[in-house]
Amino acid sequence: MKDLGDPKCKSHQECDFFDCRGWCDIEKEKCVPKRTNNNLQNVCEDIFIPRAHNFYTGLLFYPPDEIAAELKQLLEECAYPNRNKGEIVRTPTPTEVFWKLVTLLKRSKHLTKQNRKNS
């Protein structure tokens, strides 16, 4: 990890701090005091989506069948804006993705209640 007192860098990764992704001004070899991702992206990437190196399978790993495909696509859009899957993303997740996710999860909750009533 980069020494926070030494803002010199040659790559963007040298400006990262835990889940906060930094930005290196390559020409000046200095870390820019700006975070390039956001908390929503971290939650989607680290908590909702399953990862091979985690012991957990991801909080939303087994969604209801009615929303599974849409949820998978939305979580990938949330964790990997601009379709940068597998890369270290330096773009924050747009707020509109949050609202799409809220709407979808509310719909899922409604479907679950309906299915329980019909059972």
C-alpha positions as CSV (number, residue, x, y, z in Angstrom):
1,M,0.0,0.0,0.0
2,K,1.1,3.5,-0.8
3,D,2.5,5.7,2.0
4,L,-0.2,8.4,2.4
5,G,2.5,11.0,3.2
6,D,4.2,10.3,-0.2
7,P,1.8,11.3,-3.0
8,K,4.3,10.3,-5.7
9,C,3.1,7.7,-8.2
10,K,3.7,6.1,-11.5
11,S,0.4,4.2,-11.8
12,H,-3.2,4.7,-10.6
13,Q,-3.0,1.7,-8.3
14,E,-0.3,3.4,-6.3
15,C,-2.9,6.0,-5.3
16,D,-5.5,3.4,-4.1
17,F,-6.4,3.2,-0.4
18,F,-8.2,0.0,0.5
19,D,-11.5,0.1,-1.6
20,C,-11.0,3.8,-2.5
21,R,-9.6,4.0,-6.0
22,G,-7.2,6.8,-6.6
23,W,-5.9,8.6,-9.7
24,C,-2.3,9.3,-10.6
25,D,-1.4,12.3,-12.7
26,I,1.2,10.3,-14.7
27,E,2.9,13.3,-16.2
28,K,3.4,15.0,-12.7
29,E,3.9,11.6,-11.0
30,K,1.5,12.8,-8.2
31,C,-1.6,11.3,-6.7
32,V,-4.6,13.5,-7.4
33,P,-6.7,14.0,-4.2
34,K,-9.8,12.6,-5.7
35,R,-11.6,9.2,-5.4
36,T,-12.6,7.7,-8.7
37,N,-15.1,5.1,-7.5
38,N,-17.9,5.4,-5.0
39,N,-19.5,3.5,-2.1
40,L,-22.3,2.1,-4.2
41,Q,-19.8,0.5,-6.5
42,N,-17.9,-1.0,-3.5
43,V,-21.1,-2.4,-2.0
44,C,-22.1,-4.0,-5.4
45,E,-18.6,-5.4,-6.0
46,D,-17.7,-6.5,-2.5
47,I,-21.0,-7.5,-0.9
48,F,-23.7,-8.2,-3.5
49,I,-21.7,-10.0,-6.2
50,P,-20.2,-13.4,-5.4
51,R,-16.4,-13.6,-5.6
52,A,-14.2,-16.7,-5.8
53,H,-11.8,-15.5,-3.1
54,N,-14.5,-14.8,-0.5
55,F,-15.9,-17.4,1.8
56,Y,-19.3,-15.8,1.3
57,T,-21.3,-16.2,-1.9
58,G,-22.6,-12.7,-2.2
59,L,-25.6,-11.2,-0.4
60,L,-27.8,-11.4,-3.6
61,F,-26.4,-14.7,-4.9
62,Y,-29.8,-16.6,-4.9
63,P,-32.4,-14.0,-6.1
64,P,-36.0,-15.0,-7.0
65,D,-36.2,-16.5,-10.6
66,E,-38.4,-13.6,-11.7
67,I,-35.7,-11.1,-11.3
68,A,-32.5,-13.1,-11.5
69,A,-31.4,-12.1,-15.0
70,E,-32.2,-8.5,-14.6
71,L,-30.5,-8.4,-11.2
72,K,-27.4,-10.0,-12.5
73,Q,-27.1,-7.4,-15.3
74,L,-27.8,-4.5,-12.9
75,L,-25.3,-5.6,-10.4
76,E,-22.6,-5.9,-13.1
77,E,-23.5,-2.4,-14.3
78,C,-23.2,-1.2,-10.7
79,A,-19.9,-2.9,-9.9
80,Y,-18.3,-2.4,-13.3
81,P,-19.5,0.9,-14.9
82,N,-18.7,1.3,-18.6
83,R,-18.6,-2.5,-18.8
84,N,-15.0,-2.8,-17.4
85,K,-15.6,-6.2,-15.9
86,G,-12.5,-7.8,-14.6
87,E,-10.6,-4.5,-14.6
88,I,-9.9,-2.1,-11.8
89,V,-12.6,0.4,-12.5
90,R,-11.9,4.1,-12.2
91,T,-15.4,5.3,-12.9
92,P,-18.0,5.9,-10.2
93,T,-21.4,4.1,-10.5
94,P,-24.1,6.5,-11.5
95,T,-26.9,7.3,-9.0
96,E,-29.5,6.1,-11.6
97,V,-28.1,2.6,-11.1
98,F,-28.9,2.8,-7.4
99,W,-32.5,3.8,-8.1
100,K,-32.9,0.9,-10.6
101,L,-31.6,-1.5,-8.0
102,V,-34.0,-0.1,-5.3
103,T,-36.9,-0.5,-7.7
104,L,-36.0,-4.0,-8.7
105,L,-35.5,-5.1,-5.1
106,K,-38.9,-3.6,-4.1
107,R,-40.5,-5.5,-7.0
108,S,-38.8,-8.7,-5.8
109,K,-40.1,-8.1,-2.3
110,H,-43.6,-7.7,-3.7
111,L,-43.3,-10.9,-5.8
112,T,-42.1,-12.8,-2.7
113,K,-45.1,-11.7,-0.7
114,Q,-47.5,-12.6,-3.6
115,N,-45.9,-16.0,-3.9
116,R,-46.3,-16.7,-0.2
117,K,-50.0,-15.7,-0.4
118,N,-50.6,-18.1,-3.3
119,S,-48.9,-21.0,-1.6
